[in-house]
Amino acid sequence: MTTRPGGRSARVRAAVLAATYAELAERGYLGMTVENVADRAGVHKTTVYRRWATIDILIADALDSSRDTEWPAPDTGSIEGDLIAVADEIVTVFADPARRAVPEAVVTAALHSSRARQSKKDFYAARHAQAAVVVARAVQRGELPPDTDAVELIRLTCAPLYYRIFITGEPVDHATAERSARAALAAARAGLVPAQHP
């Protein structure tokens, strides 16, 4: 039987994935169950088990579904302001217990599931590419060397924050975000973040 695009199957998937995010925010990775997701989505648990089977697959599919969502890159008028804004968004997310529950669950799921690990990799690759527009604009304005690796500069901006959040458990705040962004920017201005050519 052919499933009609936008039909019941699409509605069920949308409801289940929305419920997955809601359960992650409320219960976290360890508190999630397929049954709770099904209840919240208003579908029978066998429907969820048949299509997704495990929590890790649910999380991976939810991440896949949001990967191509348009993310508005900051546009402050300067690369310094833009990179600080990118870093500040991470601080804002992880300062909110409900919002931080989702990325924390994604990282945990990726440790247990190759499917979730690939979805996480694809999600962050897409986000980095979207954020890289701020670097491309800066190169056009003459703020950075022409061969600056845009995605790598975004990685360098964000990496110290994720290190504190997920590895050392140290707090992050605006000052931390600003320092991280300015250190990455100093490296780029010094020509230390060139694009790698094969």
Residue frames relative to the residue before (quaternion, step in Angstrom):
aa qw qx qy qz dx dy dz
M 1.0000 0.0000 0.0000 0.0000 0.00 0.00 0.00
T 0.3425 -0.7489 0.5321 0.1967 3.58 -0.88 0.92
T 0.3507 -0.7339 0.5458 0.2011 3.54 -0.89 0.97
R 0.4006 -0.7141 0.5203 0.2427 3.55 -0.85 0.96
P 0.4591 -0.6633 0.5031 0.3102 3.60 -0.82 0.93
G 0.8064 0.2231 -0.1779 0.5180 3.56 -0.85 0.90
G 0.5224 0.6457 -0.4076 0.3796 3.58 1.26 0.09
R 0.8266 -0.2260 0.1568 0.4911 3.54 -1.25 -0.50
S 0.6252 0.5571 -0.3452 0.4238 3.58 0.98 -0.83
A 0.6654 0.4928 -0.2999 0.4738 3.58 0.97 -0.87
R 0.6505 0.5137 -0.3205 0.4585 3.58 1.01 -0.79
V 0.6383 0.5180 -0.3231 0.4690 3.58 1.02 -0.82
R 0.6555 0.5113 -0.3191 0.4550 3.58 0.90 -0.90
A 0.6562 0.5114 -0.3163 0.4558 3.58 0.91 -0.90
A 0.6668 0.5026 -0.3008 0.4607 3.59 0.95 -0.88
V 0.6740 0.4956 -0.2982 0.4596 3.57 0.94 -0.88
L 0.6820 0.4771 -0.3050 0.4629 3.60 0.90 -0.82
A 0.6132 0.5193 -0.3470 0.4837 3.59 1.09 -0.64
A 0.6505 0.5074 -0.3073 0.4743 3.57 1.03 -0.80
T 0.6019 0.5611 -0.3531 0.4451 3.57 1.08 -0.69
Y 0.6709 0.4809 -0.2982 0.4794 3.59 0.89 -0.90
A 0.6537 0.5167 -0.3166 0.4532 3.58 0.96 -0.84
E 0.6620 0.4944 -0.3014 0.4759 3.59 0.99 -0.83
L 0.6149 0.5383 -0.3445 0.4621 3.58 1.02 -0.74
A 0.6795 0.4935 -0.2918 0.4578 3.56 0.89 -0.95
E 0.7269 0.4487 -0.2438 0.4592 3.57 0.99 -0.84
R 0.8284 0.2524 -0.0870 0.4924 3.58 0.86 -0.97
G 0.3987 -0.6991 0.5008 0.3186 3.59 1.14 -0.52
Y 0.7274 -0.4526 0.2938 0.4239 3.55 -1.31 0.26
L 0.7223 0.4647 -0.2670 0.4370 3.58 0.78 -1.00
G 0.7038 0.4622 -0.2748 0.4642 3.60 1.15 -0.48
M 0.5427 0.6454 -0.3951 0.3645 3.56 1.26 -0.13
T 0.0089 -0.7578 0.6512 0.0385 3.52 -1.24 0.61
V 0.6001 -0.5486 0.4335 0.3886 3.55 -1.20 0.48
E 0.6281 0.5554 -0.3358 0.4292 3.57 1.02 -0.80
N 0.6712 0.4915 -0.3046 0.4638 3.60 0.92 -0.84
V 0.6177 0.5279 -0.3376 0.4752 3.56 1.06 -0.73
A 0.6574 0.5129 -0.3073 0.4586 3.57 0.91 -0.92
D 0.6489 0.5198 -0.3165 0.4567 3.59 0.92 -0.89
R 0.6841 0.4843 -0.2923 0.4604 3.55 0.86 -0.94
A 0.6922 0.4729 -0.2736 0.4716 3.58 1.05 -0.76
G 0.4185 -0.7239 0.4568 0.3036 3.58 1.24 -0.34
V 0.5887 0.5301 -0.3923 0.4675 3.57 1.10 0.71
H 0.5897 -0.5704 0.4240 0.3836 3.56 -1.23 0.37
K 0.5774 -0.6259 0.3949 0.3449 3.56 -1.00 0.81
T 0.6016 0.5631 -0.3763 0.4236 3.61 1.07 -0.57
T 0.5865 0.5652 -0.3642 0.4515 3.58 1.15 -0.59
V 0.6773 0.4773 -0.2866 0.4810 3.55 0.97 -0.89
Y 0.6586 0.5098 -0.3181 0.4529 3.60 0.87 -0.90
R 0.6523 0.5367 -0.3258 0.4246 3.57 0.95 -0.86
R 0.7606 0.3878 -0.2138 0.4748 3.57 0.92 -0.84
W 0.8182 0.2709 -0.1097 0.4951 3.59 0.96 -0.85
A 0.2622 -0.8390 0.4414 0.1803 3.59 1.21 -0.53
T 0.8267 0.0022 0.0299 0.5619 3.63 0.76 -0.94
I 0.6538 -0.5003 0.3995 0.4032 3.55 -1.32 0.32
D 0.6391 0.5436 -0.3332 0.4301 3.60 0.95 -0.83
I 0.6617 0.4880 -0.3064 0.4796 3.58 0.99 -0.79
L 0.6020 0.5494 -0.3453 0.4654 3.58 1.07 -0.72
I 0.6779 0.4869 -0.2909 0.4676 3.56 0.85 -0.99
A 0.6467 0.5247 -0.3217 0.4505 3.59 0.93 -0.86
D 0.6778 0.4826 -0.2997 0.4668 3.58 0.92 -0.89
A 0.6225 0.5312 -0.3399 0.4635 3.58 1.04 -0.74
L 0.6550 0.5019 -0.3051 0.4754 3.58 1.00 -0.82
D 0.6257 0.5343 -0.3306 0.4624 3.58 1.00 -0.82
S 0.6757 0.5221 -0.2984 0.4263 3.56 0.94 -0.91
S 0.7300 0.4087 -0.2393 0.4928 3.59 1.12 -0.60
R 0.4418 0.7419 -0.4327 0.2593 3.58 1.27 -0.23
D 0.7754 0.3542 -0.1846 0.4891 3.57 0.90 -0.91
T 0.3584 0.7213 -0.5077 0.3057 3.57 1.25 0.29
E 0.5047 -0.6643 0.4523 0.3153 3.56 -0.88 0.91
W 0.1105 -0.7780 0.6176 0.0331 3.55 -0.87 1.01
P 0.3296 -0.7788 0.4952 0.1988 3.61 -0.50 1.12
A 0.3068 -0.7524 0.5566 0.1732 3.56 -0.47 1.18
P 0.5232 -0.6387 0.4513 0.3386 3.61 -0.98 0.75
D 0.0621 -0.7794 0.6225 0.0326 3.55 -1.19 0.56
T 0.0186 0.8475 -0.5254 0.0732 3.54 0.31 1.34
G 0.5836 -0.5832 0.3742 0.4234 3.58 1.27 -0.26
S 0.7743 0.1722 -0.1367 0.5935 3.60 1.27 -0.15
I 0.5704 -0.5940 0.4347 0.3644 3.57 -1.14 0.56
E 0.6059 0.5514 -0.3662 0.4413 3.60 1.02 -0.65
G 0.6836 0.4811 -0.2824 0.4706 3.56 0.86 -0.94
D 0.6550 0.5223 -0.3140 0.4466 3.57 0.98 -0.83
L 0.6796 0.4789 -0.2995 0.4681 3.60 0.89 -0.89
I 0.6214 0.5188 -0.3456 0.4747 3.59 1.02 -0.69
A 0.6435 0.5194 -0.3203 0.4622 3.59 1.01 -0.79
V 0.6222 0.5285 -0.3354 0.4701 3.60 1.02 -0.79
A 0.6861 0.4749 -0.2785 0.4756 3.57 0.89 -0.95
D 0.6398 0.5456 -0.3208 0.4360 3.57 1.01 -0.84
E 0.6071 0.5620 -0.3651 0.4269 3.58 1.04 -0.67
I 0.6144 0.5341 -0.3454 0.4668 3.59 1.04 -0.72
V 0.6447 0.5188 -0.3139 0.4654 3.57 0.95 -0.90
T 0.6561 0.5253 -0.3085 0.4454 3.57 0.94 -0.91
V 0.6561 0.5127 -0.3112 0.4580 3.58 0.92 -0.89
F 0.7567 0.4078 -0.2226 0.4599 3.57 0.78 -0.99
A 0.5651 0.5587 -0.3978 0.4585 3.58 1.27 0.01
D 0.6783 0.4526 -0.2657 0.5142 3.58 1.27 -0.38
P 0.4189 -0.7433 0.4528 0.2590 3.64 -0.38 1.17
A 0.6662 0.4979 -0.3156 0.4568 3.61 0.96 -0.78
R 0.6996 0.4639 -0.2785 0.4667 3.59 0.92 -0.88
R 0.6678 0.5062 -0.3177 0.4436 3.60 0.98 -0.74
A 0.5397 0.6438 -0.4009 0.3652 3.61 1.15 -0.49
V 0.6539 0.5331 -0.3247 0.4275 3.59 1.00 -0.76
P 0.7121 0.4135 -0.2984 0.4827 3.68 0.67 -0.89
E 0.6054 0.5417 -0.3666 0.4535 3.60 1.06 -0.60
A 0.6640 0.4973 -0.3039 0.4684 3.59 0.96 -0.83
V 0.6217 0.5413 -0.3397 0.4529 3.57 1.04 -0.77
V 0.6611 0.4935 -0.3079 0.4740 3.59 0.93 -0.87
T 0.6499 0.5090 -0.3179 0.4662 3.59 0.95 -0.82
A 0.6548 0.5109 -0.3135 0.4603 3.58 0.90 -0.90
A 0.6505 0.5361 -0.3167 0.4348 3.58 1.01 -0.80
L 0.6120 0.5446 -0.3489 0.4552 3.58 1.20 -0.44
H 0.7499 0.3976 -0.1955 0.4913 3.57 1.20 -0.53
S 0.7983 0.2553 -0.0910 0.5379 3.58 1.16 -0.47
S 0.4216 -0.7025 0.5119 0.2585 3.58 -0.79 0.99
R 0.6029 0.5573 -0.3500 0.4511 3.58 1.12 -0.67
A 0.6794 0.4651 -0.2835 0.4916 3.59 0.91 -0.90
R 0.6200 0.5527 -0.3421 0.4394 3.59 1.04 -0.76
Q 0.6693 0.4870 -0.3006 0.4739 3.59 0.94 -0.85
S 0.6392 0.5229 -0.3270 0.4594 3.58 1.01 -0.79
K 0.6361 0.5176 -0.3277 0.4692 3.58 1.01 -0.79
K 0.6463 0.5217 -0.3148 0.4594 3.57 0.94 -0.90
D 0.6812 0.4878 -0.2855 0.4653 3.58 0.90 -0.94
F 0.6321 0.5414 -0.3314 0.4444 3.58 1.02 -0.82
Y 0.7220 0.4343 -0.2662 0.4682 3.58 0.76 -0.99
A 0.5822 0.5536 -0.3804 0.4581 3.60 1.11 -0.51
A 0.6616 0.4988 -0.3021 0.4714 3.57 0.99 -0.85
R 0.6626 0.5032 -0.3090 0.4607 3.59 0.94 -0.87
H 0.6454 0.5133 -0.3279 0.4610 3.59 0.96 -0.82
A 0.6466 0.5159 -0.3204 0.4617 3.58 0.99 -0.81
Q 0.6456 0.5074 -0.3207 0.4721 3.58 1.03 -0.76
A 0.6844 0.4837 -0.2869 0.4641 3.58 0.94 -0.87
A 0.5814 0.6282 -0.3644 0.3668 3.58 1.13 -0.64
V 0.4916 0.6582 -0.4381 0.3650 3.60 1.21 -0.27
V 0.6117 0.5544 -0.3669 0.4288 3.63 1.05 -0.62
V 0.6450 0.5033 -0.3160 0.4804 3.58 1.12 -0.67
A 0.6297 0.5336 -0.3335 0.4555 3.58 0.99 -0.83
R 0.6435 0.5109 -0.3227 0.4699 3.58 0.98 -0.80
A 0.6522 0.5260 -0.3143 0.4463 3.57 0.99 -0.86
V 0.6230 0.5249 -0.3366 0.4722 3.58 1.03 -0.76
Q 0.6548 0.5130 -0.3102 0.4602 3.60 0.97 -0.86
R 0.6853 0.4667 -0.2786 0.4848 3.60 1.10 -0.69
G 0.5034 -0.6694 0.4097 0.3615 3.58 1.27 -0.17
E 0.4399 0.7124 -0.4461 0.3162 3.59 1.23 0.36
L 0.7833 0.2149 -0.0973 0.5751 3.58 1.20 -0.49
P 0.6243 -0.5264 0.4042 0.4120 3.59 -1.19 0.43
P 0.6004 -0.6200 0.3717 0.3419 3.59 -0.99 0.81
D 0.7374 0.4200 -0.2457 0.4684 3.61 1.04 -0.67
T 0.2949 0.7765 -0.5106 0.2223 3.61 1.20 0.36
D 0.3773 -0.7012 0.5611 0.2261 3.56 -0.96 0.92
A 0.3504 -0.7961 0.4564 0.1876 3.57 -0.19 1.32
V 0.6898 0.4736 -0.2884 0.4654 3.58 0.84 -0.96
E 0.6470 0.5221 -0.3261 0.4499 3.59 0.97 -0.80
L 0.6300 0.5226 -0.3422 0.4614 3.59 1.02 -0.69
I 0.6227 0.5109 -0.3384 0.4866 3.60 1.05 -0.69
R 0.6326 0.5264 -0.3320 0.4609 3.61 0.95 -0.82
L 0.6800 0.4981 -0.2907 0.4528 3.58 0.87 -0.96
T 0.6178 0.5444 -0.3337 0.4590 3.56 1.13 -0.62
C 0.7643 0.4084 -0.1926 0.4604 3.56 0.87 -1.01
A 0.5789 0.6622 -0.3711 0.2977 3.59 1.00 -0.80
P 0.6703 0.4936 -0.3446 0.4340 3.67 0.77 -0.80
L 0.6308 0.5320 -0.3358 0.4543 3.58 1.10 -0.66
Y 0.6766 0.4738 -0.2952 0.4801 3.59 0.90 -0.89
Y 0.5842 0.5634 -0.3720 0.4505 3.59 1.11 -0.58
R 0.6756 0.4784 -0.2937 0.4779 3.57 0.89 -0.90
I 0.6818 0.5090 -0.2969 0.4334 3.57 0.89 -0.94
F 0.8269 0.2928 -0.1210 0.4647 3.57 0.70 -1.08
I 0.7358 0.4072 -0.2431 0.4835 3.62 1.09 -0.52
T 0.8251 0.2393 -0.1266 0.4959 3.59 0.54 -1.10
G 0.3807 -0.7433 0.4765 0.2747 3.59 1.18 -0.40
E 0.3988 0.7130 -0.4833 0.3147 3.58 1.20 0.38
P 0.5522 -0.6187 0.4291 0.3580 3.60 -1.11 0.55
V 0.1803 -0.7391 0.6329 0.1438 3.54 -1.29 0.44
D 0.0157 0.7857 -0.6173 0.0358 3.56 -1.07 0.77
H 0.7609 -0.3666 0.2442 0.4765 3.56 -1.27 -0.06
A 0.6441 0.5284 -0.3330 0.4416 3.59 0.95 -0.83
T 0.6346 0.5177 -0.3235 0.4739 3.59 1.04 -0.78
A 0.6524 0.5167 -0.3084 0.4608 3.57 0.95 -0.90
E 0.6628 0.5090 -0.3026 0.4583 3.56 0.92 -0.91
R 0.6563 0.5069 -0.3137 0.4624 3.59 0.93 -0.86
S 0.6477 0.5233 -0.3152 0.4553 3.57 0.96 -0.87
A 0.6775 0.4937 -0.2914 0.4608 3.57 0.90 -0.94
R 0.6892 0.4852 -0.2910 0.4527 3.58 0.90 -0.88
A 0.6203 0.5282 -0.3468 0.4646 3.60 1.07 -0.65
A 0.6535 0.5003 -0.3109 0.4754 3.58 0.97 -0.87
L 0.6583 0.5164 -0.3067 0.4538 3.55 0.98 -0.87
A 0.6269 0.5343 -0.3400 0.4538 3.60 0.99 -0.78
A 0.6418 0.5167 -0.3193 0.4681 3.58 1.00 -0.82
A 0.6655 0.5012 -0.3071 0.4600 3.58 0.94 -0.88
R 0.6660 0.5042 -0.3084 0.4551 3.59 0.92 -0.86
A 0.6683 0.4840 -0.2925 0.4833 3.56 1.16 -0.60
G 0.5353 -0.6552 0.3889 0.3646 3.59 1.28 0.06
L 0.4745 0.7023 -0.4116 0.3350 3.58 1.26 0.40
V 0.6990 0.3990 -0.2713 0.5278 3.60 1.27 0.09
P 0.1326 0.8224 -0.5413 0.1145 3.58 0.70 1.06
A 0.5570 -0.5734 0.4760 0.3667 3.54 -1.20 0.52
Q 0.3618 -0.7237 0.5481 0.2119 3.55 -1.03 0.84
H 0.1436 -0.7951 0.5860 0.0622 3.57 -0.69 1.07
P 0.4916 -0.6755 0.4568 0.3054 3.59 -0.90 0.89
